[in-house]
């Protein structure tokens, strides 16, 4: 069997691995080397490359495949996380736009309502001022009328008093002289 790793039985060191691992060289992602790894390293120097089949003297096909799968998984994970983050950013932009529209609508409604209230307030103020002016005019008219009545009655009393003086008669107990 001239190909690497074909004729020999691979030793399983990770029961969860997809590909059996017989590489005695620890990778940065792996834990400490498996027992017997030192023997494989020592044997690799004595036998050289390509003798006897398998994982002696370097990295085995299984290890290469495992690292390839691991790198594909890492690339897939990065791509998927990027997709999720981009989708979130798009949704966030949409949500922020919707929120801005709602705030703008509410502000516009409030301004419109405040303007209407201000118009109502101005109309009510004008109406109240007109009522006050109308009441003052009527009061002035009533004062003038009362003053005219008083003037007329005072003039009549003076006229009557002058008449009584001219005639020489004292006023009677009756109020009405005529």
C-alpha positions as CSV (number, residue, x, y, z in Angstrom):
1,X,0.0,0.0,0.0
2,X,1.9,2.9,-1.3
3,X,-0.5,5.7,-0.3
4,X,-0.4,7.5,2.9
5,X,-2.8,6.2,5.5
6,X,-4.3,3.5,3.4
7,X,-3.3,0.2,4.9
8,X,-3.0,1.0,8.6
9,X,-5.6,1.1,11.3
10,X,-6.1,4.7,12.7
11,X,-6.2,5.3,16.4
12,X,-9.3,7.2,17.5
13,X,-8.4,9.9,20.0
14,X,-11.5,12.1,19.8
15,X,-14.8,10.2,19.9
16,X,-16.6,13.3,18.6
17,X,-14.3,13.9,15.6
18,X,-15.7,13.4,12.2
19,X,-12.4,12.1,10.9
20,X,-10.2,9.8,13.0
21,X,-7.1,11.6,14.3
22,X,-3.7,9.8,14.6
23,X,-1.5,12.9,14.3
24,X,0.9,13.1,17.2
25,X,1.7,16.8,16.6
26,X,-0.8,19.0,18.6
27,X,-2.3,21.8,16.8
28,X,-3.1,25.1,18.6
29,X,-6.8,24.1,18.7
30,X,-6.1,20.7,20.2
31,X,-5.2,19.6,23.6
32,X,-2.0,17.8,24.7
33,X,-0.7,15.1,22.5
34,X,-2.1,11.6,22.9
35,X,0.0,8.9,24.7
36,X,2.4,7.3,22.4
37,X,2.8,10.4,20.3
38,X,6.5,10.7,21.4
39,X,7.1,7.3,20.0
40,X,5.6,8.2,16.7
41,X,7.8,11.3,16.5
42,X,10.9,9.4,17.3
43,X,10.0,6.8,14.8
44,X,9.5,9.4,12.1
45,X,13.1,10.5,12.3
46,X,14.4,6.9,12.1
47,X,12.3,5.8,9.1
48,X,12.2,8.9,7.0
49,X,9.3,9.9,4.8
50,X,7.1,7.6,2.7
51,X,8.3,4.3,4.4
52,X,5.8,1.9,5.9
53,X,2.6,3.9,5.2
54,X,0.7,6.2,7.4
55,X,1.1,9.2,9.7
56,X,4.7,8.8,10.4
57,X,6.9,11.9,10.0
58,X,4.4,14.8,9.4
59,X,0.8,15.6,9.2
60,X,-1.6,12.8,8.3
61,X,-4.4,13.0,5.7
62,X,-6.9,12.7,8.5
63,X,-5.5,15.7,10.3
64,X,-5.5,17.7,7.1
65,X,-9.1,16.8,6.4
66,X,-10.0,17.6,10.0
67,X,-8.4,21.0,9.8
68,X,-10.0,21.6,6.4
69,X,-13.4,20.9,7.9
70,X,-12.7,23.0,10.9
71,X,-11.6,26.0,8.7
72,X,-14.8,25.5,6.6
73,X,-16.9,25.5,9.7
74,X,-15.2,28.7,11.0
75,X,-15.7,30.4,7.6
76,X,-19.3,29.4,7.6
77,X,-19.8,30.6,11.1
78,X,-18.3,34.0,10.3
79,X,-20.4,34.3,7.2
80,X,-23.6,33.4,9.1
81,X,-22.9,35.8,11.9
82,X,-22.2,38.5,9.3
83,X,-25.5,37.7,7.6
84,X,-27.4,37.9,11.0
85,X,-25.7,41.2,11.9
86,X,-26.4,42.7,8.5
87,X,-30.1,41.6,8.7
88,X,-30.3,43.1,12.2
89,X,-28.8,46.4,11.0
90,X,-31.3,46.5,8.1
91,X,-34.1,45.9,10.5
92,X,-32.8,48.5,12.9
93,X,-32.7,51.0,10.1
94,X,-36.3,50.2,9.2
95,X,-37.4,50.4,12.8
96,X,-35.6,53.7,13.4
97,X,-37.3,55.1,10.2
98,X,-40.7,53.9,11.4
99,X,-40.0,55.5,14.9
100,X,-39.0,58.7,13.2
101,X,-42.2,58.7,11.1
102,X,-44.3,58.1,14.2
103,X,-42.6,60.8,16.2
104,X,-43.0,63.2,13.3
105,X,-46.7,62.4,12.9
106,X,-47.3,62.8,16.6
107,X,-45.4,66.1,16.6
108,X,-47.3,67.4,13.6
109,X,-50.6,66.4,15.2
110,X,-49.7,68.1,18.4
111,X,-48.7,71.3,16.6
112,X,-51.9,71.2,14.6
113,X,-53.9,70.7,17.8
114,X,-52.1,73.5,19.5
115,X,-52.7,75.8,16.6
116,X,-56.4,74.9,16.7
117,X,-56.5,75.5,20.4
118,X,-54.7,78.8,20.0
119,X,-57.3,79.8,17.4
120,X,-60.1,78.8,19.7
121,X,-58.4,80.7,22.6
122,X,-58.1,83.8,20.3
123,X,-61.8,83.6,19.3
124,X,-62.9,83.1,22.9
125,X,-60.7,86.0,24.0
126,X,-62.2,88.2,21.3
127,X,-65.7,87.1,22.2
128,X,-65.1,87.9,25.9
129,X,-63.6,91.3,25.1
130,X,-66.7,92.0,22.9
131,X,-69.0,91.0,25.8
132,X,-67.1,93.2,28.2
133,X,-67.2,96.1,25.7
134,X,-71.0,95.5,25.2
135,X,-71.6,95.4,29.0
136,X,-69.6,98.6,29.5
137,X,-71.6,100.3,26.7
138,X,-74.9,99.2,28.2
139,X,-73.8,100.2,31.7
140,X,-72.8,103.6,30.3
141,X,-76.2,103.9,28.6
142,X,-78.0,103.0,31.9
143,X,-75.8,105.4,33.8
144,X,-76.7,108.2,31.3
145,X,-80.4,107.3,31.5
146,X,-80.3,107.2,35.3
147,X,-78.4,110.5,35.3
148,X,-81.0,112.0,33.0
149,X,-83.8,110.7,35.2
150,X,-82.1,112.1,38.3
151,X,-81.6,115.4,36.6
152,X,-85.2,115.5,35.5
153,X,-86.4,114.7,39.0
154,X,-84.1,117.2,40.7
155,X,-85.3,119.9,38.2
156,X,-88.9,119.0,39.0
157,X,-88.2,119.2,42.8
158,X,-86.5,122.6,42.3
159,X,-89.3,123.8,40.2
160,X,-91.9,122.6,42.8
161,X,-89.9,124.2,45.6
162,X,-89.8,127.5,43.7
163,X,-93.5,127.3,43.0
164,X,-94.3,126.6,46.8
165,X,-92.1,129.6,47.7
166,X,-94.0,131.7,45.2
167,X,-97.3,130.6,46.5
168,X,-96.2,130.5,50.1
169,X,-97.5,127.1,50.8
170,X,-95.7,124.4,52.7
171,X,-95.5,121.0,51.3
172,X,-98.3,118.7,52.3
173,X,-98.0,115.4,54.0
174,X,-99.1,113.9,50.8
175,X,-96.3,113.2,48.4
176,X,-98.1,114.0,45.3
177,X,-98.6,117.8,44.8
178,X,-100.6,117.6,41.6
